[in-house]
Amino acid sequence: MSLPPRPKLGDSLPAANPSQETLDLLALRRSTPNALITEPGPDGAQIQDLLVIGARISDHRRIVPFRFVVLAGAARADFGEKLAAIFAEQNPQADEAAIENERQRFARIPVTIAVISAPDKNHKTPLWEQHLTAGAVCQNILIAANAMGFAAQWISEWIAYDDAAMKCLGLGAEEKLAGFILLGSAKEPPKERPRIEAQEITQYWRG
């Protein structure tokens, strides 16, 4: 499964792409809990394709207020060691099992893509819109991974809100983690979870 050639600047593109396959994927999309994610994960070329698709999102005024950090190979265990040390220091009451869980958090996942919201605070585009763009990147990758045949989950956890962990990941002062996208294969099919009925949260404006 490969991507079509990237269009050149100024190429005419279809305004709509009717696809029952896409509708089916979106209607049945289900995150796979990380405990069910195992090898194999995407290879180098597939990771690159996911990043290309992730970056092809609505971006008001083309600011590109996001970037990627990929955890793959030995880097997963290395990051896990740093997380375990941070967790142990901040939670002196934690037992070894809890610390080991943090050590293995990313080591047991084949590939993780961290999507970093990197807004330009001096740009006239509101920061809220810039952060929303990074969220759209996460969803693009999540859906693309499913379409490639991979199990995926979008998480944040305590790490996203911990300054030491984020500094370890390389985030700057103005950056935030939009999410970790965990990628691999499912040990077993995930079960459907409760869903809200859209009509329960929908109003049609009448003036």
N, C-alpha and C positions, 0 to 999 in steps of 0.2 A: 504494500500500500504506500503510494508516494503522492506528494503534492503536485498540482499542476504547475507549469512554469509561472513564475511571478510576473504579473503584468508590468509593462513599462509605463513610465509617467505619461499621462495623457491618453492611454489606451481606453477605448470604450468598454465598459463592463456591464453585465446584465443588472438591471434595476431589481430584479427578483429572480430567485432560483427555486422554482417549485420542486419539492423533494419530499415524498412520503417517508423516505428513510430518515430524513432529518427530523420530521415531525414525530415519528415513532421513537427515535432516540431521546428527544426532549421530553416526550410524554412519559417515558419509562425510565428516565435517568435516575440512578440511585447511587449515592456515595457508598463506597465499600469501607466499613470500619477498619481502622488500621490494624487491628488484631488479625484480620483476615487477609491482609496483603502480604504477598511473598514473591519470590523470584518466579519467572523472569520479569525484569522491567524493561523499559525502552533502551535501545542501544544509542550510541552517540548520534547517528543520523536521525533517529526518531526524536531524540531530545531536541535536536536543532529544529526539526519540523514543528515540534510543539511550541518552541519559543517564537518561531516565525508566525504561527497562528495566534499565539498569545498576544503578540505585538500588533496584530491587525484588528484593532478595536476602534470604537468611536473615541476620538481624542480632540476635544474642543480646542481649536487654534493650533493643533499639532505641537503641543508642548513636550510630549513624551515624558510624563511625570511618573515614570516607573523604570525599574531595572530588575535584573534577575541574578540570583545566586543559586548555583546548582550544587547539590550535595550528592555525590556519586563516588563509587569505589572506596578507597581508603579514607577519603575525607569524611565519610559518614561516622566512622569510629573515632576519628580525631575530634570532630565536633562534639560527639557524645561524651568524650572524656572531659572536655571543657564544660559542657552542660552539667555533668555529674559533679564536678568540683564546685561550680557556682551554686548548684542546688544544695549540696552538703554544707557549704559555708552559710547559706541563708536559712537552712533548716537543720540546726544542730541536733534536733530531736529525731530526725529521720533515721529509719533503720536501713540496713544494707540493701534490703530488697527494693526499697523506694529509690535509693541512689542508683542501684543497678538498672532500674527501669528507665531512669533518665539517661544513663550511659548507653542503653540499647535503643532509645527512642527512634533514632534515625538509622542506626546501624542495621536494624532488621528490615528496613524499607529499601527496596532496590534503588530507587531514585527519588529525590525530593527537589522540587523547584520552589525556592523562596521568591515570592513576588514582593518587591520592595516599592512602596509608594514614596516617590522622590519628587515632591512638588516644588515648583518655583514660587516662593512666597512673594516675590517682587513682580510676578506676572499679573496682568489685569484679570485673568481668569480666576474665579473664586477657588480657594483651596479645596472647598467641599467638592467641586466638580473634578478637580485633579485627583483627589482620593477615590472618587467614584470610578474614574478611569482605571486605576490600579485594580479595583474590585472586578471590573469587567474583564481585565486581563486574566484574573484567576478563573473566572467562569469559562472563558474561551479555552483555556488549557484543560480544564476539567472535562469539558464536552469533547474536545479534540482527542484527549486520551481515551475516552470511552469509544470514540469512533475508530481509533486505532486498534482497539481490542484490549485495552488495559483497564485494570481496576484503579480507581482513584478516590482520594478524599482531600478536602480542603479543610485545614485546621489552623488554629492559632496557638492555643494553650497558654500557660503562664509565660512561656518564653517570649511571646510577642510583646509583653508589657514589662519585661525585665531589662533594665538599662545595661546591666553587665552582659547578659546573653546577646542583646542586640549589638552591643559594641563588639563582642566576639565575632558576630556574623559580619561585621564591617559596616553597620549602618551609621550614617552621619546624624548630626543633631536634629536636623529638620525631617529626617526620614522615619517612616513607620513600616512595620511589616503588614502587608495586606493579607498575606496568608502563606502557609506552607502547602504545596500541592504534593501529596504522597502518591507515588506511582509504582505499580507492579502488576501482579496477577492475583486473582482471588482464589483462596483455598477452597471456598465454597460460595455459592450464590448468596448475596446479602438478601435479607428479608425486607419486604415493604414495611415502612414505618407509617405512623399516623400522618395524614396530610390535611391541611385546611381546605375547605371548600371555597374556591375563589369568590363565589357570589356572596359569601359571608363577610368579606372585607372589601366589597366593591360598591361604589355609589356612582350613579350617572348624574352629572351636574344639571340641574334644571333652572338655574338662575336665582 
